[in-house]
C-alpha cells in the first residue's frame, strides 16, 4: 500500500485537488480539467471525488435517497442525480422535461449547472474503466457526519460552518486551517471558494480510511449502474478510526 490519498471537489475554475500523506500533511491545488485532477490517482491508494459516479436509467439512485434520510432536515444539501438519459439534452427545458419522464421529478437549475462536471467524471471512467474502484464517490456532508458522528448544522459558507468543519479536519490534519488559508491567498475568489477547499480536504481525509479499515459506504450494499459502476457514497466510521 502506498503513502498518499486524494480528495477532489469541483470549483468554478475546474477542480480542487487535496493530496494527503500518512503523516497528516495536506496540500491543495487547483486543476483546470478533470484529466489533470485525476492524473495522480493511479499512484494513490484511493481518490474520492465529490461528484456522482454511476447513473441510473430511470428513477433515483438509492445512494442519494439514503444520504437525504441521514441528513434529515438538512437533506437539501444532497441533490438527486439525474438519470443517464437527461445528460443527452442540450437545453435546460429539454433536460427538465426528460428528467420528469425518467425520474418523475423536475431538474433544478443548480443541478443543470453541475451536470457538465458529472458528465466529465462519467466520461473519464468510460475512457479508463480500470479507474473504477481507484476513483470513488463521496459527499462532503456525509464525510463530515462520518468523521464527527453527527450532522454539522451550520451552513458551510458561514464563518461558524467553516470553523466547525475545520475543527473536524484538524483531528487528522493538524494545520488544516493554515493549509486552507494559504490556498485562499494563492487563488482568486472567482476561481475557488473556501468551502470548495474544505470539501476537497474532507474528501482526502475520508479517503485515508483506506489505511485503517474505517471506510464504509452509503448504502451498505451499493447498486451498480448499467456499466457496472458502484453508486455509493464513501464515508469514514468515526468509531473505527485508529
N, C-alpha and C positions, 0 to 999 in steps of 0.2 A: 504494500500500500504506500502511496506517495505522501507528500507533505503539504499539499495545498488543496483548498476547495474554492469554489467561485459562486458568487451571487450576482444576478443580472436583473436590472429593472429598467423599464422604458423611461425615457425623458424626452423633452422637446427637441433636444439636439441629436437624439438617437437612443443610446443605451448607456446606463451607468453600470460599470463592472467593478465589483469588490472582490479582491483576492485576499484570502485569509490563510495563514500558516498555522502549524500546530502550537506555536508559541503565543498565539493570540495577536499576532501582528497583522494589521489590515491595511490595505491600500485601495484607493478609489481612483478610477479614471473614467473618462467619457469616450465612447467609440461612436462614430457616425453611422455605422451599419452593423447588422447582426453578424455577418460573417466574421468581422474583426472582433466583435464582442465574444463570440464563442470560439475564437481561434485557439485559445489556450485550454479549452475544455478537455480535449483528449489527454492532456498532460496532468489534469487534476483528478482527484479521487471522485469528485461529484460537482456538477454545476446545477444550481437551482435558478430557475427563471420565473419572474412574476409575470406570467403570461400563460393563458390556457394552452395545454398540449392535449391533442385528441379532440375530435369533433364528432358529435352525433349526426345522424342523417335526419332524424326527426325528434321532436321533444326536447327535453332539457337534461343536461348532464347531472348525474347523481352527485358528483363532487360539489357542484355549485349549490345544490339544494342542501347538502349536508353542512356546508360551510355557513349558509344562511341560518340554518337551525342553530348551529353552535353560537353564532354571534348574536342571536336573539334580536333585541331592539336596535342593534347596530348592523342589522343584516344588509342594509343598503350599501355597505362597503364592499359587498361581493356582487358583481354583475353576472347575469345569466349569459353564458357563452352562446352565440348564435349557432344554429345548425349549419352544417357544411355548405348546403346549397345557397345560403344567404351570401356567402363570400363571392359568388359569381355575379352579383348585382353591381351595376356601375353607378347607381344613384341612391340617395337615401330613401326617397319614396318607394323605389322598387325593392330595396332591401327590407324596408319596414313591412311592405305587403308580403314579401316572401317569408319573412320571419313569422308573421301571423299564420301563414299557411302551414309552415313546417313545425312551429312550436306552440301555436295558439296564443302567442304573446307578441306585441309590437317590439320594435327596436328603438332603444334610446339614442338620442343624438350623441351622447358621450360614448356609447359603445361603437357607434358608426365611426367615430374618430380613432378609436383604439383598434379597429379591425385590421388596418394595414400592418400593424405590428404582430397581431395574431397570425395573419396570413404569412408574414415573413418567417415566423417560427415554424409554422406548418410546412412551408416550402423548404426550409433548411433541413428539416428532418426527412422530408421526401427525397431530397438530393443526397443526403448522407444518412441512410437508415441505421447505420451502426452507431449513430449518436443517441438513438433511443436508449434510455437507461443511463446514459452518461449525462444527458441534459434532461432534467425532470422539472415538473411544475410545482410551484408553491404559491402561497398568497401571504403577503406580509402580515396582515391582521391575524391570520391563523397561526403564523410563525410566532408572533408575539404572545398569543394566547398559550401556545405550547411551552414557550420559554418562561412565562411568568405565572402560568396556572390560572389566569383569568383574562377576560377581555379588557383591553385598555379603553376606558370610556372616552377620554379626551380625544378630540379630533387631531389627527396627525399634523395638520397645518398650523395648529396653535402652538404658542410657546410652551404651555403646560403639556400638550400632547407630545411635542418633540422631547421635552425633558424626561417624561415618563419612559419613552421608548429608548432614549439614550442610556438611561439608568439600567434598563434591562440588558442592553448590549454590553455595557461596561462590565457585567459579570463575566463575560467571555473575552471582550476586547477592552482592556483597562483604559486605553486612551481613545475610546470611541468618539467622544465629543471633540477632541482635538483633531482627529482624522477627518471628521465631517467638516469642522470649521476650516481646516486647511483646504479641503476640496472646494468649499464655498468661495474662498478667496481666489482660487485659481480658475474659476469659471464665471460665466455671466448668468444673471438670473433668468434671462430669456432662453438660456440653454438648459438649465437644470435647477430644480427647486431643492430645498433642504430635505424635504420628505422623500424625494427620489433617492438621495444619497443614503438616508437612513434605511429605506426599504431595501436597497441593494445590499447593505451591510447585514440586515437581518436574514436575508436570503443566504448569504455566505455563512453566517453564524449557525443557521439551521443546517446547512449542508455539512458542517463539521460533525454533526451527529453520526455521520458515516464512520467516524473513528471510534466511537464508544457504544455503538449499537442503540442509540436513543431515537433513531428515526422511526416515524410512524406515518401512516397515510390516512387521508380522509377521502372517501370511505375506507374502511379497513380492508375490504376486498374490492379494489377498483375495477370498474368496467374497462373494456377496451373498445376502441373505435374500429371502423372497417379496415384500417391499415395496421391494426394491432397495437396502436399507441395507448398506453395506460392513461386513463382520465382520472387523475388523482391530484390531491394537494398534499405535499410532503410537509410534515412539521416535526418538531423535536419534543419528546416527552420529558418534561422537567424532572419527573421522579426518576428517570433512567439516566440522567446526565451524570457523568463521572469526571 
